[in-house]
Amino acid sequence: MKAKTFWVLIAVALLAAGVQKSMGGTIPAGTILVVRTMAAVSSVDARGKGVPFQLARPVAAGQKTIPAGTHLSGEVATSRRLVHSGDELTVDLTSIHLAGHNIPITTTGAQFLSNDIKTRNNTSISRSNYTVATGKLMQFKLARPIAF
């Protein structure tokens, strides 16, 4: 009896794995991901510091759609952390969180996080040390497809 129960459980597990795999999709290379920062990022944050994002717009993946609000992870690629550094603040996406898994992603490169501070007369203010507030919209282009 125990052997029969064991084989039934194995069959159910394999069936469930097959169904889950068939529910996946692929986001092709070249797809533009429009994301929003979920935390403030500073021009003096250390390289490699994690930056949380979420999709600002849904993404079609074959017959599936990845909904807006899906979480992604990224990191600071360059910053002015060192006193004499002339680097700009750039961030890049590193993974997307789908179905309880972190799936690594590769974009075409880090994107500049601009300093959008302006005066009342709409004049830009340039500062070497600045913080980009939560909610900043950014676009990244996928260099490789994402299979999920």
Secondary structure as GFF3:
##gff-version 3
##sequence-region A 1 148
A	DSSP	alpha_helix	2	22	.	.	.	ID=ss1
A	DSSP	beta_strand	26	27	.	.	.	ID=ss2
A	DSSP	beta_strand	32	37	.	.	.	ID=ss3
A	DSSP	beta_strand	41	42	.	.	.	ID=ss4
A	DSSP	beta_strand	50	55	.	.	.	ID=ss5
A	DSSP	beta_strand	59	61	.	.	.	ID=ss6
A	DSSP	beta_strand	64	66	.	.	.	ID=ss7
A	DSSP	beta_strand	71	78	.	.	.	ID=ss8
A	DSSP	beta_strand	90	98	.	.	.	ID=ss9
A	DSSP	beta_strand	101	104	.	.	.	ID=ss10
A	DSSP	beta_strand	111	112	.	.	.	ID=ss11
A	DSSP	beta_strand	131	132	.	.	.	ID=ss12
A	DSSP	beta_strand	137	141	.	.	.	ID=ss13
A	DSSP	beta_strand	146	147	.	.	.	ID=ss14
###
